[in-house]
Structures are given as C-alpha cells and as structure tokens.
Amino acid sequence: MEAGEVRFVDGIEEALSDDALIDQMRNHLLEGDVYIVKNFMPKDKILRIREYLCEIGRSSLPNYQTIEESCPNFHRIDRWDPRAHVRACVHSFSFFPWNHDVFGFFDLFRSVYQFKNRLSGLEPDSFLSTEPDRGCIARISFQYYPKGMGGLNKHQDPFDYHQITVPSMLMSKKGEDFQTGGLYVERYGEHLYLDELCDYGDVVYFNAKCNHGVEKIDPEEETDWLSGEGRWIALFAVNKLASNSRIADSKDLGA
C-alpha cells in the first residue's frame, strides 16, 4: 500500500477529546494518509532520554528476549540479521508496562498510545495495563540507527484488531543529527522522506500497511555504535505475545 496526503495536527491532548477529528483521521489513515502531530515533547527532554539510553548501551550487554508476560526490559543490536522478521541495522531499547523505569515512560507517553488506540477504534487505555490484553501488550521501542550502517528494510507492519497504525516520535533531526537517509513511505512510486517534514518531538501516524522503511543513515560515515550519532526515534507499538498466532508478523519487502 502506498501513502497518500500528508496532514498536520497541533497537539495530541487537544485532538484526543475531538471525536469528529478522530473519526476523520481514522478514515484518512485507512486511505493511506500520513499525519504528523507537532510538538509533543521538547528537545531538552528528548536529549536526556537519549543520554540515558546511551549509558544503558555502553554499560550492559545487549541481549534478545522473547516477548511474553513479565519479560524484562531489554536492549539488542541487530546487524542485518537474516533471522529477523524485517532485516535492519539498529540498536533498540524495549520497555514494557509491567516494568518500572526511571522516566516512567508509559505515563510520559500515555496520550500517544491513547490517541493510537482511539484511531484504531479501541478504548483509550487498551494494552496499557500490567497484564496482556487479547494476547498483546504495549511496547515502547527506542531505536538508534547509527551513522554509516543504520537502516531498515522496506516493510509493512501488522494491521489487525490491535492496531491500524504504529506511531513514532522523532528524537533527532535530519540536517542536524544526520544528513542523508531516514524514514520514508512509498508515495506515487517514490520515497517521501518524513524526517524532512519533522522536528524533535513530532509524532508520525500512518497506516501500518503502508510500505515504509529507513534508508541508510549517512552511509559514507564511519560507524561508532557507542557515540549515539545518527537517527533516533521512539516507536509506540502494540506487540503480540510469542504465544499469539492470530496476528501476522511484519512483512519484509526487501531493501
């Protein structure tokens, strides 16, 4: 599926209580339109979160955890692993609502999830409790795409009873943190680079069926996984548990 028009909204909190806007946005998302919600979080708070994640990455071993009830928060490095549902080069940091963290991420980002849920035709607090709901759970995935190597194959995300969109918040700025590459959606047979339309703290919503990926970040640069230099986002997913066979996996569409 290709993307349609790009539309802008000022503020999640205001939009959450606007039933007419929610219905309009849901219909537009189903048609493939992209929404950018401006100014959710200030740059200084984003940079504090980035530094916290960098310290985790520098001071503990990356590891893989199966997503199941009560699993720990974890971080992992993926270098185009062929075992992945979607091949990527990324350092990801996963947080679940049944675990506490120093920022209280699920309180901090609750309205982003509530907006996502309402757009998906769900109750606002779906999947946000400390217990799985219908075989799924909310997961915040902070993703770092390092200069020189970072990227993500073109793909489609799961679209089912749990979500129609997988929003992400920009935690870096193209032209400042990196120069080339970044998030794109396919539109009219070309790449529409959404990072070029966004600033720190903007949240992007589009149909999970839209073909999208992350073009390699500054591919001519030397890669330093510990530097934190490159592209950062926060991804607000609802993931199925490992035991849930009702929802399909993400679909890799190639480089």
N, C-alpha and C positions, 0 to 999 in steps of 0.2 A: 504494500500500500504506500502511495506517495502522499506527502504532506500537501496541505492547501494554503490558505491565507495565514499570515502571522498577525496576531492581535495582542494588544497590551491592556493590562489591568493594573490599577493603582491600589495596592493593599489587599492582603488576604483577609484580615479581620473584618473589613467592611463588606467584602464580597461574600463571606460566609453566611451572613444574615440576609442576603438578597436572593430570595427564591427564584425570581424571574431571571436574574443573571446566571444562576446555577443551571437552570433548565436550558437557557440559550447556549451557555458554554458547553454543556454536555452534548447538545445536538451538533455544535460546531466541531467538537473533538471527534465525534463519531464520523463526521465527514472528512476528517483529516487535518483540520486547522490546528495551528500551534498558538498557545497562549504564553506570554511572558508576564509574570506578576512582578512588579517593580518593588525594590527597596524593602525586602523582607528583613534583612539583617545588616547592621553596619559593618564596614570593613574592619574596624579595630577588633571587634569580637571574632570575626572570621579568622583574623591572623592569630589570635590567641588559641583558637581551636586547632589551627594548622600546626602551631608550635607544639602543642600538647601531643598531637598525633605523631609529629616527627620524633619527639622524645620516646614515645612508645616504640616506634620503628627502630630507633637507634639502640634501645636498651633491652629489647626482648626478642627472642627468636620468632620468626614468622611460622605459622602452622596452619593446617587445614582442619576445620571442624564440620561435621555433618550437622545440618540444621534440624534439630529435634528439640523437644520440650526440655527446658532448663539447660541447654547448652551454654557454654561460656561465651562472652565476647572474645573476639579473636582478630588477628590481622594476618594477611598472607600476601606473598609476592607471586605473581603469575607472569612468566615469560613465554607467552605464546604456547601454553601447554595444550597439546592436542587432546587431552582428556576433558578439557573444559567444554561446556555446552556452547559457549561463544568464545573463540580464541581472543586473547587480549594480552597486553603487556601493561600491568598495573599493580600498584600496591594498594590493597583495600583493607579497611578497618571496619569490622562489623559489630554493631551494638543491638541488643535485644531488650524489650521492655521488662523482662523478668530479672534483669541485672541492673544494679545501680552504677552510676558513673559520676565523676566529679562535676560535670556540667549539667547533669540532669537533662540529657538530650531529648528524651521523649516528652518532657514538659516544655522544653525550649522550642521544639518543632511540632508540638501537638496540632496547632492550627493548620500547618501544611498538610498533615495527614487527614485532618477533618475535612479540609477542602477537597483533597483527593478522593476521600470516601463519598462525600456528597456528589461530586462529579460522576462517581461510579454508581450512583443510585443506592448507596448504603447508608446506614446510620453513622453519624459523625465519628463515634469512638470505636468503630469496628476494628478488630485485630490489634487494639492498643492495650489490652489488659495483660496481666502477667500469666495468663493461660492461653493456649492456642484456641482459635475460633474457626470452626469448619475446616480444620486441617491446615490452617495458615497462621502466620504471625507477622507483625510488622518488623522490619529490619532496616536500620539506618546504616548505609554503607558509604563511608567516606572513601573517595577514590583519588589516588595520586598517580598521574601519568607523567613520568619523568621525561625531561628533555632528552632527545636523541633516540629513544626507544618506545615511549609510551603511545599506546593506541588500542583500538577495539574494533574488531571486525564488524562489518555491516550485519545487522540482525533485526529480528522482531522479538519483543518481549511477550510473556504470557498475557493473554486477554481472556478473562473468564469471570466467574462470579465474584472474584476477589478484587478485581481492579480493571479499569479501562485505560488507565494512564499511570506512568511511573515518573513522577516529577523529580527534578534535580535542581539544587541550588548552586549557583556559581560561586566558587571560593577563590577564584583567580580571574585575571583579566587579560584577554588577548591584546597584544601590543605592549603589555607591561610585564607579565609573568612569562609569556611565551609569544612567539611571533607568527608561527605557521602551524596549520593543522587545527584540531579541535573537534567539538561536537558538530555533526551535520545531520540533517534529514534530507532524504531524496525528494526533490520537488521539480516537476516538469523536466525530468531526466537529468537534473544537475544536483550538485551538493549545495544546500543552503546552510551556511555556517552560522549556527545560532549564537556562538560565543561572540561574534562580531556585533550582535544586537543587544548584548547584555553587559551588565556591570556586576561588581561584587554584590552578593546578596539577592540578586534576582532569581526567581524560581520559574522554571520552564515546565509546562504541561503540554504533552501531545499524546495522540493515540498510540497505545503500546504496539499496534500493528504497523505503524509507520516504519519504513526502512530507515535505519539510522545507525550511526557508529561514531567512532572518534578517529579522525585521520591523524597519522603520526605527528607527534609534537616535536617541532624543531629538529627534524631528522639528521641534520648536519652537525648538531651539537654533540659534545661528549656527555655520556650518561653518568650521573652520580646519584644513586638511589638514596643516599643519606643527606643530600643537600636540600631537599624539598623544592628544588627549582623545576617548574613545569606547570602542569594544569591540575587543578584541584576542584572536586565537586562533592556535594553531599547528595546521595541518591536515596529517595524515600520509597522503598519497595514494600510490598507485601509478598512474602515468600511462602510457598508450600513447604510443609514438613517433609522429611525424607520418605515418610510412610504414605504420603498423599499421592495417589496415582490418578486423581481426577483431573488435574491440571497439567497441561503440556509444558515441556521445557522451552526456554528461549530457543529461537531458530537461527542458527548461524547461516548467513547468506554469502559468506566469503569475504576476502579482503577488499 
